[in-house]
Amino acid sequence: MICLFTSDDGTLKNNYKELFLARMDGEVWSDNEDIKNTSVISKSEIFENWNVWKSKNKTGIDCKVSLSLLNDKVILKMENSGLQVVNQTKLPENLGKVYFYITGDQCAITQIKIL
C-alpha cells in the first residue's frame, strides 16, 4: 500500500492527516472529507484475470510506482501484472508538506529505487 499524508514533522504522531491510502489492486480511500481523490483503474492486454493476478502477487512480482506533483495535484501511478492504477489527489491550499510511505500486510517490499 502507498499512503500520502501530512503532519507537523513528517511522522505519524504530530497532527497526522491521511490524504489517501492506495492498495495495489486499485482500491483507494481517504477518511479526510477535504481531499478529493480521482482514480482510474485499467487492465492491459497482459491482465488475464483476478485469480492469476493474485497468484502472481503471492509468488512475488515487480511493481512500478511513481508519484509526481503537478500544480496542486499529487499523481500516483502503479502498475503490475497488467493492472494499471492512476490516482489524482487534489491538495487544498496551505496544506504544508506532504509525505508518503510504503507498507504491506503479509508481504516483503524489496529493492526500492527512488529516482
Backbone bond lengths (Angstrom), bond angles and torsions (degrees), N, CA, C in turn:
res aa  C-N    CA-C-N  psi(-1)  N-CA   C-N-CA  omega(-1)  CA-C   N-CA-C  phi
1 M - - - 1.441 - - 1.521 109.10 -
2 I 1.304 114.81 149.76 1.455 122.98 175.01 1.527 106.93 -115.37
3 C 1.319 116.53 131.72 1.457 120.80 178.40 1.517 109.31 -122.22
4 L 1.307 116.94 130.64 1.460 123.78 174.26 1.518 106.66 -106.25
5 F 1.336 116.47 130.19 1.460 119.04 -176.06 1.521 111.06 -149.15
6 T 1.299 115.43 169.97 1.452 122.79 172.66 1.529 107.35 -131.59
7 S 1.322 115.61 152.08 1.458 121.23 175.55 1.526 107.89 -162.27
8 D 1.306 116.29 169.40 1.462 120.22 -178.23 1.520 112.94 -64.73
9 D 1.340 116.37 -35.49 1.465 119.29 -173.10 1.534 114.00 -130.10
10 G 1.314 118.39 14.99 1.455 121.17 179.13 1.517 114.38 81.00
11 T 1.330 117.17 5.98 1.462 121.09 177.46 1.523 109.57 -105.06
12 L 1.308 115.35 175.09 1.463 120.32 178.49 1.522 111.62 -91.09
13 K 1.330 117.20 14.20 1.461 120.71 -173.73 1.528 113.77 -107.88
14 N 1.307 118.62 -45.25 1.464 122.13 -169.07 1.526 112.49 -100.01
15 N 1.338 115.51 99.97 1.457 122.73 178.81 1.539 111.72 61.07
16 Y 1.317 116.49 41.10 1.469 123.73 179.66 1.523 110.24 -66.96
17 K 1.354 115.54 129.97 1.468 121.23 175.54 1.520 107.79 -134.73
18 E 1.324 115.39 119.85 1.456 121.18 178.90 1.529 109.21 -80.11
19 L 1.332 116.56 128.94 1.455 121.03 178.65 1.524 111.02 -94.30
20 F 1.325 116.93 -40.45 1.463 121.16 170.43 1.510 109.98 -162.98
21 L 1.322 113.95 158.38 1.447 122.83 174.68 1.519 105.85 -131.37
22 A 1.321 117.20 124.92 1.464 120.94 -176.67 1.515 110.44 -121.92
23 R 1.315 116.18 130.01 1.456 121.57 175.20 1.523 109.03 -92.70
24 M 1.316 115.84 159.70 1.466 120.73 -178.54 1.528 112.98 -66.68
25 D 1.334 117.53 -17.73 1.463 119.53 178.55 1.525 112.35 -87.21
26 G 1.338 116.84 3.20 1.452 120.52 175.59 1.510 115.35 100.76
27 E 1.320 117.73 -6.42 1.457 119.59 178.03 1.527 109.01 -73.67
28 V 1.317 116.33 127.02 1.468 122.61 -179.05 1.520 107.87 -129.36
29 W 1.329 116.43 135.48 1.453 118.81 176.26 1.515 110.50 -148.61
30 S 1.318 114.13 161.30 1.456 122.35 177.78 1.516 108.10 -147.45
31 D 1.319 116.16 144.42 1.462 119.30 176.26 1.524 111.21 -102.22
32 N 1.327 116.56 11.62 1.456 122.59 -178.54 1.532 108.93 -103.97
33 E 1.317 117.93 113.14 1.467 122.20 -176.31 1.525 113.08 -69.07
34 D 1.339 117.69 -19.46 1.462 121.21 -178.93 1.525 113.33 -81.46
35 I 1.316 117.40 -6.61 1.454 122.37 -175.20 1.519 109.93 -105.53
36 K 1.341 116.28 131.46 1.463 121.23 178.37 1.530 108.45 -107.35
37 N 1.326 115.60 117.37 1.458 123.10 176.68 1.517 109.51 -110.15
38 T 1.316 116.02 135.58 1.450 121.88 175.81 1.521 107.75 -125.72
39 S 1.331 117.02 122.45 1.464 121.06 -177.35 1.518 111.09 -119.00
40 V 1.338 114.41 143.38 1.462 121.91 173.31 1.520 106.74 -128.79
41 I 1.317 115.94 124.87 1.455 122.18 179.91 1.519 107.63 -116.49
42 S 1.332 115.88 129.16 1.465 119.30 179.36 1.519 109.42 -137.31
43 K 1.312 114.76 159.81 1.460 122.03 -179.83 1.524 107.97 -118.97
44 S 1.331 115.77 129.05 1.462 119.48 177.28 1.520 109.36 -84.43
45 E 1.314 115.92 -179.49 1.462 120.63 -177.55 1.531 112.53 -67.42
46 I 1.334 118.79 -17.58 1.469 119.85 179.06 1.534 113.12 -86.33
47 F 1.333 116.97 -8.42 1.464 120.43 176.09 1.519 108.28 -73.27
48 E 1.341 116.25 119.91 1.469 119.76 -178.34 1.522 111.12 -89.48
49 N 1.327 116.10 -61.20 1.461 122.28 176.90 1.521 107.43 -167.85
50 W 1.347 116.59 173.08 1.461 120.23 -175.66 1.522 112.69 -66.61
51 N 1.327 117.78 -34.47 1.468 119.58 179.18 1.523 111.30 -65.40
52 V 1.316 117.63 -42.47 1.471 121.46 176.78 1.525 109.72 -65.46
53 W 1.326 117.20 -41.70 1.469 121.41 178.97 1.532 110.37 -59.59
54 K 1.341 116.81 -46.89 1.470 121.07 179.16 1.526 111.00 -62.70
55 S 1.310 117.17 -42.18 1.461 121.40 -179.53 1.531 110.80 -62.69
56 K 1.316 117.24 -44.60 1.467 121.25 178.55 1.529 110.39 -62.53
57 N 1.310 117.41 -41.20 1.462 120.82 179.90 1.523 111.48 -66.41
58 K 1.318 117.64 -36.23 1.469 120.90 179.65 1.524 111.64 -68.03
59 T 1.332 117.37 -33.40 1.459 119.97 -179.51 1.523 112.39 -82.11
60 G 1.303 117.67 -17.41 1.466 121.60 179.15 1.518 111.74 107.56
61 I 1.294 115.73 124.29 1.465 121.48 -178.77 1.523 109.86 -143.15
62 D 1.315 115.16 165.57 1.452 120.43 171.53 1.519 108.44 -85.55
63 C 1.290 115.23 143.56 1.459 121.45 178.87 1.517 107.51 -134.71
64 K 1.291 116.04 133.69 1.461 120.75 179.12 1.523 108.53 -103.62
65 V 1.330 115.85 126.08 1.462 122.42 179.10 1.515 107.92 -128.56
66 S 1.313 116.90 133.14 1.465 119.79 174.07 1.526 109.48 -132.72
67 L 1.313 114.30 143.54 1.465 122.32 175.66 1.514 107.25 -123.91
68 S 1.306 116.57 134.14 1.463 120.31 176.97 1.524 109.37 -142.28
69 L 1.303 114.99 156.89 1.458 121.67 179.30 1.508 108.07 -114.17
70 L 1.320 117.36 124.49 1.456 123.36 178.78 1.518 107.73 -129.51
71 N 1.322 115.36 104.79 1.463 122.27 -174.85 1.524 109.85 56.61
72 D 1.318 118.12 -113.58 1.466 120.69 -178.10 1.527 112.55 -104.39
73 K 1.358 117.30 22.20 1.460 121.08 -178.39 1.522 110.54 -124.84
74 V 1.330 114.73 136.82 1.459 121.21 169.65 1.522 105.96 -98.42
75 I 1.327 115.93 127.29 1.459 121.19 -178.48 1.521 108.58 -111.95
76 L 1.324 115.32 119.78 1.459 123.18 177.95 1.520 107.82 -105.91
77 K 1.336 116.79 129.60 1.462 121.65 174.53 1.524 107.81 -125.42
78 M 1.329 116.11 129.37 1.462 122.40 177.30 1.518 108.65 -129.88
79 E 1.327 114.93 143.51 1.462 118.88 178.59 1.524 109.63 -148.54
80 N 1.325 115.58 130.90 1.462 120.93 171.20 1.519 110.19 -161.16
81 S 1.304 115.75 140.05 1.476 123.57 175.83 1.523 112.87 50.14
82 G 1.316 116.83 36.20 1.455 120.73 176.43 1.516 115.52 87.89
83 L 1.321 117.44 -0.88 1.467 121.09 177.16 1.525 108.36 -99.99
84 Q 1.314 116.53 127.70 1.460 121.81 -179.17 1.519 109.20 -121.16
85 V 1.340 115.87 128.76 1.453 122.59 -179.09 1.524 108.28 -123.79
86 V 1.329 115.81 129.73 1.464 121.29 173.62 1.522 106.76 -126.30
87 N 1.319 116.13 122.38 1.459 121.20 178.05 1.526 109.06 -122.59
88 Q 1.322 116.38 133.24 1.458 121.98 174.14 1.520 108.62 -113.42
89 T 1.323 115.00 129.00 1.455 121.28 178.04 1.509 108.09 -115.80
90 K 1.331 116.25 117.40 1.465 120.84 177.77 1.523 107.91 -83.82
91 L 1.322 115.35 122.93 1.459 120.95 -178.10 1.521 110.64 -89.58
92 P 1.313 118.01 134.73 1.469 120.23 176.17 1.536 109.79 -70.75
93 E 1.319 115.57 158.36 1.463 120.75 178.25 1.519 110.37 -62.57
94 N 1.318 115.58 150.78 1.468 123.27 175.55 1.526 113.42 56.46
95 L 1.310 116.85 35.11 1.454 120.47 -179.42 1.530 111.85 -75.27
96 G 1.302 117.59 -31.64 1.459 120.81 -175.16 1.517 110.34 94.45
97 K 1.321 115.60 -161.52 1.458 120.81 -178.36 1.520 111.07 -70.71
98 V 1.336 114.26 146.98 1.459 122.00 179.06 1.525 107.68 -119.39
99 Y 1.324 116.32 138.73 1.462 122.94 -177.97 1.523 108.86 -127.29
100 F 1.337 115.83 166.14 1.458 119.10 173.07 1.516 109.18 -142.22
101 Y 1.315 114.72 158.37 1.454 120.38 171.43 1.521 109.55 -139.64
102 I 1.328 114.49 158.10 1.461 122.72 177.66 1.517 106.78 -112.45
103 T 1.303 116.50 133.46 1.453 120.34 179.76 1.523 108.88 -144.19
104 G 1.289 116.28 164.66 1.450 119.65 178.82 1.516 111.02 -152.71
105 D 1.302 115.95 153.75 1.452 122.89 177.14 1.523 106.75 -112.75
106 Q 1.296 116.94 120.32 1.460 122.63 179.11 1.529 112.16 61.54
107 C 1.325 116.38 39.75 1.457 119.71 178.43 1.524 109.46 -148.52
108 A 1.300 114.65 163.78 1.464 121.04 175.18 1.517 107.84 -111.94
109 I 1.309 115.78 134.90 1.459 120.90 177.58 1.522 106.38 -110.90
110 T 1.326 116.48 117.35 1.460 121.03 -175.55 1.516 111.01 -129.94
111 Q 1.304 115.74 165.06 1.457 123.93 173.60 1.524 113.01 50.57
112 I 1.314 116.18 51.28 1.464 121.67 177.29 1.521 108.10 -75.89
113 K 1.302 117.02 128.11 1.457 122.13 179.14 1.521 108.25 -119.87
114 I 1.311 116.19 122.90 1.461 120.77 177.85 1.512 107.61 -108.08
115 L 1.310 116.32 118.94 1.471 121.72 -177.42 1.507 110.74 -109.19
